[in-house]
Amino acid sequence: PCLWQVKVALTLLKGDKDILCIAGTGMGKILGFWIPLLFQVNSIQLVVTPLNLLGKQNTMSLAKAGIRAIAINAETATAANFSVSATL
């Protein structure tokens, strides 16, 4: 990871600030948000993506790493998907 990705991850792990990460396409913004998931097993991380496809890709990549994830969009916004926090 790049230094700025580590800074994003450390700030998220510290938990005392909200994060807005602005970087160009393909710069690796999502890695800064994924790193904390490795250290906070029973946490919920909300990452907003501008495209349904990005949400789906992120969900599949996290699943390959053994991290539970769900992409919420118009098709998947069901009561069952919003109750996922009850299982943590």
Stockholm file with secondary structure:
# STOCKHOLM 1.0

chainA/1-88         PCLWQVKVALTLLKGDKDILCIAGTGMGKILGFWIPLLFQVNSIQLVVTPLNLLGKQNTMSLAKAGIRAIAINAETATAANFSVSATL
#=GR chainA/1-88 SS CCHHHHHHHHHHHHTSSCCCCCCCTTSCHHHHHHHHHHHCTTCCCCCCCSSHHHHHHHHHHHHHTTCCCCCCSTTTCCHHHHTGGGGC
#=GC SS_cons        CCHHHHHHHHHHHHTSSCCCCCCCTTSCHHHHHHHHHHHCTTCCCCCCCSSHHHHHHHHHHHHHTTCCCCCCSTTTCCHHHHTGGGGC
//
